[in-house]
Amino acid sequence: MAALNKSSRGLYWSDHIQVWQFSGMSQLAYCREQGLCPQEFSYWKRKSLTPTGIAPKQVSSGFTRIQVDENSAPDTAFELTVQFPDGTRLLGIPVDHLTLKSLIEVLR
């Protein structure tokens, strides 16, 4: 995290805040699940608020950041979750490592 510049750090936290808002989880539960510092999350959440205290409407690009563990075994199955802007979620879509890698390449 320390290697990120100021702009990248803001985007990193903005992405987490947006995902958390759609997750339906408490802030603490989300931070625990993602391995984030709750105090730092709160700081960036407050920082993202406008002077009126109302969060600005986020314009979504339609894409989200994903991370694949490069050290995982090639035959390891993943469960993919897709969440749409209206809150609809598709959970537990089974995908293997090679399919996920191909999907990422296509989406780039």
Secondary structure as UniProt FT lines:
FT   TURN            2..3
FT   HELIX           6..23
FT   HELIX           27..34
FT   HELIX           38..47
FT   TURN            51..52
FT   TURN            70..71
FT   TURN            74..75
FT   STRAND          77..83
FT   TURN            85..86
FT   STRAND          89..96
FT   HELIX           97..107
//
